[in-house]
Amino acid sequence: MAGGLVGLLDDIAALAKLAAASIDDVGVAAGKASAKAAGVVIDDTAVTPAYVQGLAANRELPIIKKIATGSLRNKLLFILPVVLLLSEYFPLLVELILMAGGTYLCFEGAEKIIHKLRHAPEVDHDVPVALKGPEAEKKTIAGAVRTDFILSGEIMVISLKEVLDSNPDNSFLATAIIMVVVAIMITIVVYGVVALIVKMDDVGLALASQDSESAQKTGRMLVNGMPVVLKWLTIVGTAAMLWVGGHILIVGAHELGWDLPYDIVHDLEESVNGVGGIGGLLGWLVNTAMSAVVGFIVGVVVVGIVSQFHGSSHDAEPAAAH
């Protein structure tokens, strides 16, 4: 019995050493996977502050905490198990889901631009009216978590593809552990940044009320800068939708056997990669710009199709009334 216990302890010690030796690899893999999903992460960060605008200042952080908890639940309890199982048994379906999500991102980005060009007021049905009371908070949180589910799904699928492509020999368990780290890391980063953004004006007001002239100046700068930050977040979020969505579709088409879009972008990228000192940056810019163009074109097409369906349904209503 004692010998068995000693053997068991030796095995546990060996496993602990192996885990300690592997933790850096897990961190690196999670970091690479998170970087691949950066565009959607930016979009997620840009979208969320809208949900706490107009709410009482003392409720902003509790609401963000609840949204972050819902986001983590989305990733760990719903999205991750599904994408892991699909990647194991139906890898083609993962690619199709990813491309469907990419098409949705293109649609969202193009729709925002079209609304802006038409000077139409942007309507976001997921954002509830900022009313007081617990029911309004519940609606706000539910709407934010619903939107997060789509973006988190894209983040997790993009990250999983990167993990599988970079480490094809990893076991199912190792892949799952890396993806759990990715989910936690991205959620902390996104909602940590969101918390800083939404509290920027409160920090500014607190500084502006100080006796120090430099503190007052900094406070006023923060308060005045908040609308600018939110405006640029919207612009960056829209751009991220298009470039990430377009890139997903280009790579997905290549994986499914249609190489033309991928080859065109790749050739353009290679044409500037040789520029001394900045070739890598230029290559990334070319790839990003072409992906955004593809994303916008696809998005405009989808917006047109959706508007036709909406138009048909509205036309049918009066006829049905007769």
Short mmCIF file of the C-alpha atoms (twelve columns), coordinates in Angstrom:
data_MODEL
# 
_entry.id   MODEL 
# 
loop_
_atom_site.group_PDB 
_atom_site.id 
_atom_site.type_symbol 
_atom_site.label_atom_id 
_atom_site.label_alt_id 
_atom_site.label_comp_id 
_atom_site.label_asym_id 
_atom_site.label_seq_id 
_atom_site.Cartn_x 
_atom_site.Cartn_y 
_atom_site.Cartn_z 
_atom_site.pdbx_PDB_model_num 
ATOM 1   C CA . MET A 1   0.000   0.000  0.000   1 
ATOM 2   C CA . ALA A 2   2.787   2.413  1.031   1 
ATOM 3   C CA . GLY A 3   4.743   1.527  -2.102  1 
ATOM 4   C CA . GLY A 4   1.686   2.266  -4.236  1 
ATOM 5   C CA . LEU A 5   1.253   5.633  -2.502  1 
ATOM 6   C CA . VAL A 6   4.916   6.553  -3.084  1 
ATOM 7   C CA . GLY A 7   4.564   5.572  -6.739  1 
ATOM 8   C CA . LEU A 8   1.435   7.690  -7.036  1 
ATOM 9   C CA . LEU A 9   3.204   10.686 -5.457  1 
ATOM 10  C CA . ASP A 10  6.120   10.222 -7.869  1 
ATOM 11  C CA . ASP A 11  3.676   10.226 -10.790 1 
ATOM 12  C CA . ILE A 12  2.006   13.391 -9.465  1 
ATOM 13  C CA . ALA A 13  5.398   15.075 -9.062  1 
ATOM 14  C CA . ALA A 14  6.345   14.117 -12.627 1 
ATOM 15  C CA . LEU A 15  3.051   15.499 -13.919 1 
ATOM 16  C CA . ALA A 16  3.571   18.715 -11.961 1 
ATOM 17  C CA . LYS A 17  7.050   19.133 -13.470 1 
ATOM 18  C CA . LEU A 18  5.631   18.487 -16.934 1 
ATOM 19  C CA . ALA A 19  2.879   21.036 -16.350 1 
ATOM 20  C CA . ALA A 20  5.408   23.599 -15.106 1 
ATOM 21  C CA . ALA A 21  7.603   23.012 -18.155 1 
ATOM 22  C CA . SER A 22  4.605   23.313 -20.483 1 
ATOM 23  C CA . ILE A 23  3.000   26.406 -18.993 1 
ATOM 24  C CA . ASP A 24  5.173   28.729 -21.078 1 
ATOM 25  C CA . ASP A 25  4.129   26.820 -24.217 1 
ATOM 26  C CA . VAL A 26  0.474   27.189 -23.241 1 
ATOM 27  C CA . GLY A 27  0.987   30.920 -22.660 1 
ATOM 28  C CA . VAL A 28  2.732   31.399 -25.989 1 
ATOM 29  C CA . ALA A 29  0.093   29.390 -27.858 1 
ATOM 30  C CA . ALA A 30  -2.709  31.304 -26.155 1 
ATOM 31  C CA . GLY A 31  -0.990  34.601 -26.958 1 
ATOM 32  C CA . LYS A 32  -0.618  33.710 -30.646 1 
ATOM 33  C CA . ALA A 33  -4.215  32.536 -30.854 1 
ATOM 34  C CA . SER A 34  -5.446  35.735 -29.185 1 
ATOM 35  C CA . ALA A 35  -3.413  37.864 -31.589 1 
ATOM 36  C CA . LYS A 36  -5.064  36.162 -34.569 1 
ATOM 37  C CA . ALA A 37  -8.455  37.150 -33.155 1 
ATOM 38  C CA . ALA A 38  -7.336  40.747 -32.498 1 
ATOM 39  C CA . GLY A 39  -9.682  42.292 -35.045 1 
ATOM 40  C CA . VAL A 40  -12.789 40.789 -33.446 1 
ATOM 41  C CA . VAL A 41  -11.417 41.629 -29.981 1 
ATOM 42  C CA . ILE A 42  -11.169 45.290 -31.066 1 
ATOM 43  C CA . ASP A 43  -14.720 45.104 -32.342 1 
ATOM 44  C CA . ASP A 44  -15.921 43.554 -29.069 1 
ATOM 45  C CA . THR A 45  -14.156 46.294 -27.092 1 
ATOM 46  C CA . ALA A 46  -15.631 48.995 -29.322 1 
ATOM 47  C CA . VAL A 47  -19.211 47.707 -29.127 1 
ATOM 48  C CA . THR A 48  -19.575 47.179 -25.364 1 
ATOM 49  C CA . PRO A 49  -19.287 50.768 -23.987 1 
ATOM 50  C CA . ALA A 50  -22.539 51.681 -25.778 1 
ATOM 51  C CA . TYR A 51  -24.455 49.434 -23.376 1 
ATOM 52  C CA . VAL A 52  -23.602 51.483 -20.287 1 
ATOM 53  C CA . GLN A 53  -24.088 54.954 -21.768 1 
ATOM 54  C CA . GLY A 54  -26.878 56.824 -20.019 1 
ATOM 55  C CA . LEU A 55  -26.880 54.578 -16.941 1 
ATOM 56  C CA . ALA A 56  -26.086 55.799 -13.432 1 
ATOM 57  C CA . ALA A 57  -22.323 56.135 -12.922 1 
ATOM 58  C CA . ASN A 58  -22.347 53.944 -9.800  1 
ATOM 59  C CA . ARG A 59  -23.937 51.092 -11.798 1 
ATOM 60  C CA . GLU A 60  -21.514 51.106 -14.745 1 
ATOM 61  C CA . LEU A 61  -18.824 48.861 -13.247 1 
ATOM 62  C CA . PRO A 62  -21.298 46.342 -11.725 1 
ATOM 63  C CA . ILE A 63  -23.025 46.075 -15.108 1 
ATOM 64  C CA . ILE A 64  -19.690 45.622 -16.921 1 
ATOM 65  C CA . LYS A 65  -18.786 42.916 -14.400 1 
ATOM 66  C CA . LYS A 66  -22.062 41.088 -15.113 1 
ATOM 67  C CA . ILE A 67  -21.564 41.411 -18.884 1 
ATOM 68  C CA . ALA A 68  -17.997 40.101 -18.518 1 
ATOM 69  C CA . THR A 69  -19.293 37.142 -16.477 1 
ATOM 70  C CA . GLY A 70  -21.870 36.441 -19.181 1 
ATOM 71  C CA . SER A 71  -19.165 36.697 -21.842 1 
ATOM 72  C CA . LEU A 72  -16.962 34.194 -20.030 1 
ATOM 73  C CA . ARG A 73  -19.943 31.876 -19.612 1 
ATOM 74  C CA . ASN A 74  -20.650 32.184 -23.337 1 
ATOM 75  C CA . LYS A 75  -17.079 31.197 -24.173 1 
ATOM 76  C CA . LEU A 76  -16.479 28.411 -21.645 1 
ATOM 77  C CA . LEU A 77  -19.875 26.735 -21.255 1 
ATOM 78  C CA . PHE A 78  -21.451 27.078 -24.698 1 
ATOM 79  C CA . ILE A 79  -19.031 28.041 -27.463 1 
ATOM 80  C CA . LEU A 80  -15.838 26.196 -26.487 1 
ATOM 81  C CA . PRO A 81  -17.338 22.704 -25.988 1 
ATOM 82  C CA . VAL A 82  -19.209 22.962 -29.313 1 
ATOM 83  C CA . VAL A 83  -16.246 24.186 -31.394 1 
ATOM 84  C CA . LEU A 84  -13.882 21.656 -29.800 1 
ATOM 85  C CA . LEU A 85  -16.209 18.749 -30.618 1 
ATOM 86  C CA . LEU A 86  -16.873 20.042 -34.128 1 
ATOM 87  C CA . SER A 87  -13.152 20.503 -34.789 1 
ATOM 88  C CA . GLU A 88  -12.559 16.931 -33.671 1 
ATOM 89  C CA . TYR A 89  -15.317 15.289 -35.702 1 
ATOM 90  C CA . PHE A 90  -16.568 17.832 -38.285 1 
ATOM 91  C CA . PRO A 91  -13.656 20.208 -39.080 1 
ATOM 92  C CA . LEU A 92  -15.279 21.383 -42.327 1 
ATOM 93  C CA . LEU A 93  -18.285 22.581 -40.358 1 
ATOM 94  C CA . VAL A 94  -16.012 24.747 -38.200 1 
ATOM 95  C CA . GLU A 95  -14.726 26.453 -41.367 1 
ATOM 96  C CA . LEU A 96  -18.279 27.023 -42.606 1 
ATOM 97  C CA . ILE A 97  -19.361 28.447 -39.231 1 
ATOM 98  C CA . LEU A 98  -16.332 30.737 -39.267 1 
ATOM 99  C CA . MET A 99  -17.197 31.966 -42.772 1 
ATOM 100 C CA . ALA A 100 -20.828 32.518 -41.766 1 
ATOM 101 C CA . GLY A 101 -19.621 34.622 -38.853 1 
ATOM 102 C CA . GLY A 102 -17.236 36.485 -41.173 1 
ATOM 103 C CA . THR A 103 -20.136 37.251 -43.526 1 
ATOM 104 C CA . TYR A 104 -22.137 38.582 -40.584 1 
ATOM 105 C CA . LEU A 105 -19.242 40.868 -39.598 1 
ATOM 106 C CA . CYS A 106 -19.051 42.169 -43.200 1 
ATOM 107 C CA . PHE A 107 -22.793 42.821 -43.135 1 
ATOM 108 C CA . GLU A 108 -22.607 44.712 -39.830 1 
ATOM 109 C CA . GLY A 109 -19.661 46.837 -40.966 1 
ATOM 110 C CA . ALA A 110 -21.149 47.678 -44.367 1 
ATOM 111 C CA . GLU A 111 -24.535 48.477 -42.830 1 
ATOM 112 C CA . LYS A 112 -22.949 50.982 -40.431 1 
ATOM 113 C CA . ILE A 113 -21.130 52.719 -43.302 1 
ATOM 114 C CA . ILE A 114 -24.240 52.816 -45.505 1 
ATOM 115 C CA . HIS A 115 -26.293 54.292 -42.655 1 
ATOM 116 C CA . LYS A 116 -23.610 56.927 -42.111 1 
ATOM 117 C CA . LEU A 117 -23.417 57.814 -45.816 1 
ATOM 118 C CA . ARG A 118 -27.191 58.157 -45.990 1 
ATOM 119 C CA . HIS A 119 -27.128 60.324 -42.849 1 
ATOM 120 C CA . ALA A 120 -29.704 57.952 -41.387 1 
ATOM 121 C CA . PRO A 121 -29.896 57.613 -37.613 1 
ATOM 122 C CA . GLU A 122 -28.200 54.387 -36.609 1 
ATOM 123 C CA . VAL A 123 -30.595 52.065 -34.880 1 
ATOM 124 C CA . ASP A 124 -29.245 49.282 -32.722 1 
ATOM 125 C CA . HIS A 125 -32.099 47.080 -31.590 1 
ATOM 126 C CA . ASP A 126 -29.838 45.210 -29.188 1 
ATOM 127 C CA . VAL A 127 -29.218 48.348 -27.099 1 
ATOM 128 C CA . PRO A 128 -32.173 48.947 -24.784 1 
ATOM 129 C CA . VAL A 129 -33.428 52.388 -23.824 1 
ATOM 130 C CA . ALA A 130 -31.471 53.630 -20.816 1 
ATOM 131 C CA . LEU A 131 -34.225 53.480 -18.214 1 
ATOM 132 C CA . LYS A 132 -33.779 53.431 -14.462 1 
ATOM 133 C CA . GLY A 133 -34.392 50.392 -12.323 1 
ATOM 134 C CA . PRO A 134 -33.342 46.722 -12.153 1 
ATOM 135 C CA . GLU A 135 -35.425 45.673 -15.165 1 
ATOM 136 C CA . ALA A 136 -33.525 48.111 -17.388 1 
ATOM 137 C CA . GLU A 137 -30.234 46.713 -16.090 1 
ATOM 138 C CA . LYS A 138 -31.337 43.159 -16.844 1 
ATOM 139 C CA . LYS A 139 -32.296 44.154 -20.395 1 
ATOM 140 C CA . THR A 140 -29.000 45.986 -20.852 1 
ATOM 141 C CA . ILE A 141 -26.974 43.005 -19.659 1 
ATOM 142 C CA . ALA A 142 -29.025 40.512 -21.699 1 
ATOM 143 C CA . GLY A 143 -28.610 42.595 -24.867 1 
ATOM 144 C CA . ALA A 144 -24.863 42.968 -24.347 1 
ATOM 145 C CA . VAL A 145 -24.389 39.247 -23.666 1 
ATOM 146 C CA . ARG A 146 -26.385 38.353 -26.808 1 
ATOM 147 C CA . THR A 147 -24.173 40.578 -28.944 1 
ATOM 148 C CA . ASP A 148 -21.086 39.241 -27.177 1 
ATOM 149 C CA . PHE A 149 -22.126 35.674 -28.021 1 
ATOM 150 C CA . ILE A 150 -21.656 36.325 -31.755 1 
ATOM 151 C CA . LEU A 151 -18.325 38.108 -31.306 1 
ATOM 152 C CA . SER A 152 -17.077 35.574 -28.753 1 
ATOM 153 C CA . GLY A 153 -17.991 32.765 -31.134 1 
ATOM 154 C CA . GLU A 154 -15.826 34.366 -33.834 1 
ATOM 155 C CA . ILE A 155 -12.975 34.950 -31.374 1 
ATOM 156 C CA . MET A 156 -13.001 31.341 -30.166 1 
ATOM 157 C CA . VAL A 157 -13.237 29.798 -33.649 1 
ATOM 158 C CA . ILE A 158 -10.426 32.012 -35.021 1 
ATOM 159 C CA . SER A 159 -8.287  31.222 -31.963 1 
ATOM 160 C CA . LEU A 160 -8.993  27.493 -32.214 1 
ATOM 161 C CA . LYS A 161 -8.000  27.434 -35.879 1 
ATOM 162 C CA . GLU A 162 -4.715  29.134 -35.020 1 
ATOM 163 C CA . VAL A 163 -4.041  26.647 -32.191 1 
ATOM 164 C CA . LEU A 164 -4.786  23.661 -34.459 1 
ATOM 165 C CA . ASP A 165 -2.715  25.051 -37.361 1 
ATOM 166 C CA . SER A 166 0.260   25.903 -35.119 1 
ATOM 167 C CA . ASN A 167 0.147   22.752 -32.991 1 
ATOM 168 C CA . PRO A 168 -1.446  19.956 -35.033 1 
ATOM 169 C CA . ASP A 169 0.072   17.287 -32.754 1 
ATOM 170 C CA . ASN A 170 -1.502  18.663 -29.587 1 
ATOM 171 C CA . SER A 171 -3.870  16.372 -27.722 1 
ATOM 172 C CA . PHE A 172 -7.541  17.268 -27.336 1 
ATOM 173 C CA . LEU A 173 -6.900  18.100 -23.653 1 
ATOM 174 C CA . ALA A 174 -3.930  20.365 -24.415 1 
ATOM 175 C CA . THR A 175 -5.962  22.234 -27.037 1 
ATOM 176 C CA . ALA A 176 -8.844  22.621 -24.575 1 
ATOM 177 C CA . ILE A 177 -6.508  24.025 -21.879 1 
ATOM 178 C CA . ILE A 178 -5.004  26.552 -24.311 1 
ATOM 179 C CA . MET A 179 -8.484  27.635 -25.392 1 
ATOM 180 C CA . VAL A 180 -9.613  28.086 -21.781 1 
ATOM 181 C CA . VAL A 181 -6.591  30.364 -21.237 1 
ATOM 182 C CA . VAL A 182 -7.488  32.273 -24.416 1 
ATOM 183 C CA . ALA A 183 -11.105 32.725 -23.263 1 
ATOM 184 C CA . ILE A 184 -10.117 34.023 -19.830 1 
ATOM 185 C CA . MET A 185 -7.311  36.236 -21.138 1 
ATOM 186 C CA . ILE A 186 -9.396  37.883 -23.870 1 
ATOM 187 C CA . THR A 187 -12.359 38.465 -21.532 1 
ATOM 188 C CA . ILE A 188 -10.129 40.158 -18.947 1 
ATOM 189 C CA . VAL A 189 -8.472  42.354 -21.585 1 
ATOM 190 C CA . VAL A 190 -11.705 43.367 -23.335 1 
ATOM 191 C CA . TYR A 191 -13.725 44.192 -20.248 1 
ATOM 192 C CA . GLY A 192 -10.767 45.703 -18.406 1 
ATOM 193 C CA . VAL A 193 -10.339 48.161 -21.277 1 
ATOM 194 C CA . VAL A 194 -14.108 48.751 -21.424 1 
ATOM 195 C CA . ALA A 195 -14.142 49.564 -17.689 1 
ATOM 196 C CA . LEU A 196 -11.314 52.089 -18.176 1 
ATOM 197 C CA . ILE A 197 -13.126 53.694 -21.118 1 
ATOM 198 C CA . VAL A 198 -16.491 54.133 -19.423 1 
ATOM 199 C CA . LYS A 199 -14.962 55.491 -16.191 1 
ATOM 200 C CA . MET A 200 -12.666 57.943 -17.990 1 
ATOM 201 C CA . ASP A 201 -15.115 60.838 -17.643 1 
ATOM 202 C CA . ASP A 202 -15.672 60.103 -13.916 1 
ATOM 203 C CA . VAL A 203 -11.922 60.112 -13.314 1 
ATOM 204 C CA . GLY A 204 -11.732 63.367 -15.278 1 
ATOM 205 C CA . LEU A 205 -14.458 64.999 -13.171 1 
ATOM 206 C CA . ALA A 206 -12.727 63.899 -9.964  1 
ATOM 207 C CA . LEU A 207 -9.414  65.362 -11.155 1 
ATOM 208 C CA . ALA A 208 -11.075 68.587 -12.336 1 
ATOM 209 C CA . SER A 209 -12.368 69.214 -8.805  1 
ATOM 210 C CA . GLN A 210 -8.870  69.008 -7.277  1 
ATOM 211 C CA . ASP A 211 -6.946  72.081 -6.120  1 
ATOM 212 C CA . SER A 212 -3.943  71.307 -8.326  1 
ATOM 213 C CA . GLU A 213 -3.999  73.194 -11.620 1 
ATOM 214 C CA . SER A 214 -2.300  70.313 -13.443 1 
ATOM 215 C CA . ALA A 215 -4.883  67.856 -12.069 1 
ATOM 216 C CA . GLN A 216 -7.701  70.142 -13.203 1 
ATOM 217 C CA . LYS A 217 -6.163  70.437 -16.669 1 
ATOM 218 C CA . THR A 218 -5.796  66.646 -16.936 1 
ATOM 219 C CA . GLY A 219 -9.365  66.163 -15.706 1 
ATOM 220 C CA . ARG A 220 -10.818 68.551 -18.269 1 
ATOM 221 C CA . MET A 221 -8.785  66.846 -20.980 1 
ATOM 222 C CA . LEU A 222 -10.198 63.446 -19.986 1 
ATOM 223 C CA . VAL A 223 -13.783 64.701 -19.882 1 
ATOM 224 C CA . ASN A 224 -13.459 66.462 -23.255 1 
ATOM 225 C CA . GLY A 225 -11.619 63.485 -24.733 1 
ATOM 226 C CA . MET A 226 -14.282 60.895 -23.864 1 
ATOM 227 C CA . PRO A 227 -16.628 61.666 -26.807 1 
ATOM 228 C CA . VAL A 228 -13.634 61.615 -29.171 1 
ATOM 229 C CA . VAL A 229 -12.504 58.234 -27.815 1 
ATOM 230 C CA . LEU A 230 -15.993 56.760 -28.250 1 
ATOM 231 C CA . LYS A 231 -16.233 58.163 -31.779 1 
ATOM 232 C CA . TRP A 232 -12.892 56.639 -32.776 1 
ATOM 233 C CA . LEU A 233 -13.808 53.353 -31.115 1 
ATOM 234 C CA . THR A 234 -16.872 53.206 -33.361 1 
ATOM 235 C CA . ILE A 235 -14.729 53.887 -36.446 1 
ATOM 236 C CA . VAL A 236 -12.090 51.320 -35.447 1 
ATOM 237 C CA . GLY A 237 -14.791 48.769 -34.586 1 
ATOM 238 C CA . THR A 238 -16.431 49.206 -38.006 1 
ATOM 239 C CA . ALA A 239 -13.071 48.898 -39.787 1 
ATOM 240 C CA . ALA A 240 -12.273 45.792 -37.731 1 
ATOM 241 C CA . MET A 241 -15.569 44.182 -38.757 1 
ATOM 242 C CA . LEU A 242 -14.740 44.648 -42.440 1 
ATOM 243 C CA . TRP A 243 -11.096 43.633 -42.376 1 
ATOM 244 C CA . VAL A 244 -11.615 40.621 -40.107 1 
ATOM 245 C CA . GLY A 245 -14.746 39.491 -41.951 1 
ATOM 246 C CA . GLY A 246 -13.068 39.911 -45.348 1 
ATOM 247 C CA . HIS A 247 -9.932  38.085 -44.202 1 
ATOM 248 C CA . ILE A 248 -11.993 35.188 -42.835 1 
ATOM 249 C CA . LEU A 249 -13.796 34.842 -46.169 1 
ATOM 250 C CA . ILE A 250 -10.603 35.050 -48.260 1 
ATOM 251 C CA . VAL A 251 -8.814  32.407 -46.180 1 
ATOM 252 C CA . GLY A 252 -11.948 30.266 -45.892 1 
ATOM 253 C CA . ALA A 253 -12.470 30.265 -49.661 1 
ATOM 254 C CA . HIS A 254 -8.826  29.209 -50.060 1 
ATOM 255 C CA . GLU A 255 -9.289  26.368 -47.556 1 
ATOM 256 C CA . LEU A 256 -12.396 25.209 -49.433 1 
ATOM 257 C CA . GLY A 257 -10.590 25.182 -52.800 1 
ATOM 258 C CA . TRP A 258 -11.270 28.599 -54.380 1 
ATOM 259 C CA . ASP A 259 -7.793  30.149 -54.497 1 
ATOM 260 C CA . LEU A 260 -8.276  33.246 -56.682 1 
ATOM 261 C CA . PRO A 261 -9.039  35.877 -53.978 1 
ATOM 262 C CA . TYR A 262 -6.318  34.499 -51.697 1 
ATOM 263 C CA . ASP A 263 -3.748  34.420 -54.512 1 
ATOM 264 C CA . ILE A 264 -4.485  38.016 -55.557 1 
ATOM 265 C CA . VAL A 265 -4.087  39.314 -52.002 1 
ATOM 266 C CA . HIS A 266 -1.008  37.157 -51.426 1 
ATOM 267 C CA . ASP A 267 0.664   38.406 -54.623 1 
ATOM 268 C CA . LEU A 268 -0.020  42.047 -53.714 1 
ATOM 269 C CA . GLU A 269 1.335   41.437 -50.227 1 
ATOM 270 C CA . GLU A 270 4.484   39.790 -51.597 1 
ATOM 271 C CA . SER A 271 5.061   42.715 -53.993 1 
ATOM 272 C CA . VAL A 272 5.738   45.084 -51.064 1 
ATOM 273 C CA . ASN A 273 7.338   42.668 -48.601 1 
ATOM 274 C CA . GLY A 274 10.783  43.340 -50.051 1 
ATOM 275 C CA . VAL A 275 10.767  47.067 -49.218 1 
ATOM 276 C CA . GLY A 276 13.659  47.588 -46.844 1 
ATOM 277 C CA . GLY A 277 12.774  48.126 -43.193 1 
ATOM 278 C CA . ILE A 278 9.023   48.481 -43.655 1 
ATOM 279 C CA . GLY A 279 8.210   45.549 -45.949 1 
ATOM 280 C CA . GLY A 280 6.460   43.601 -43.190 1 
ATOM 281 C CA . LEU A 281 4.329   46.589 -42.198 1 
ATOM 282 C CA . LEU A 282 3.447   47.355 -45.827 1 
ATOM 283 C CA . GLY A 283 2.538   43.709 -46.403 1 
ATOM 284 C CA . TRP A 284 0.206   43.762 -43.403 1 
ATOM 285 C CA . LEU A 285 -1.371  47.039 -44.551 1 
ATOM 286 C CA . VAL A 286 -1.953  45.668 -48.057 1 
ATOM 287 C CA . ASN A 287 -3.470  42.458 -46.694 1 
ATOM 288 C CA . THR A 288 -5.666  44.406 -44.265 1 
ATOM 289 C CA . ALA A 289 -6.807  46.921 -46.907 1 
ATOM 290 C CA . MET A 290 -7.664  44.213 -49.446 1 
ATOM 291 C CA . SER A 291 -9.488  42.202 -46.777 1 
ATOM 292 C CA . ALA A 292 -11.488 45.319 -45.856 1 
ATOM 293 C CA . VAL A 293 -12.376 45.909 -49.526 1 
ATOM 294 C CA . VAL A 294 -13.577 42.312 -49.889 1 
ATOM 295 C CA . GLY A 295 -15.445 42.630 -46.609 1 
ATOM 296 C CA . PHE A 296 -17.184 45.814 -47.723 1 
ATOM 297 C CA . ILE A 297 -18.181 44.343 -51.108 1 
ATOM 298 C CA . VAL A 298 -19.597 41.197 -49.496 1 
ATOM 299 C CA . GLY A 299 -21.276 43.303 -46.810 1 
ATOM 300 C CA . VAL A 300 -22.973 45.581 -49.359 1 
ATOM 301 C CA . VAL A 301 -24.301 42.528 -51.224 1 
ATOM 302 C CA . VAL A 302 -25.690 41.038 -48.001 1 
ATOM 303 C CA . VAL A 303 -27.205 44.389 -46.966 1 
ATOM 304 C CA . GLY A 304 -28.941 44.524 -50.382 1 
ATOM 305 C CA . ILE A 305 -30.314 40.992 -49.976 1 
ATOM 306 C CA . VAL A 306 -31.502 41.657 -46.416 1 
ATOM 307 C CA . SER A 307 -33.139 44.950 -47.437 1 
ATOM 308 C CA . GLN A 308 -35.003 43.127 -50.233 1 
ATOM 309 C CA . PHE A 309 -36.397 40.651 -47.727 1 
ATOM 310 C CA . HIS A 310 -37.342 43.460 -45.352 1 
ATOM 311 C CA . GLY A 311 -38.964 45.348 -48.226 1 
ATOM 312 C CA . SER A 312 -40.932 42.269 -49.266 1 
ATOM 313 C CA . SER A 313 -42.185 41.675 -45.723 1 
ATOM 314 C CA . HIS A 314 -43.283 45.317 -45.365 1 
ATOM 315 C CA . ASP A 315 -45.038 45.221 -48.753 1 
ATOM 316 C CA . ALA A 316 -46.859 42.047 -47.768 1 
ATOM 317 C CA . GLU A 317 -48.296 43.564 -44.572 1 
ATOM 318 C CA . PRO A 318 -50.776 45.973 -46.230 1 
ATOM 319 C CA . ALA A 319 -51.851 43.239 -48.664 1 
ATOM 320 C CA . ALA A 320 -52.501 40.896 -45.778 1 
ATOM 321 C CA . ALA A 321 -54.533 43.610 -44.054 1 
ATOM 322 C CA . HIS A 322 -56.889 43.769 -47.083 1 
# 
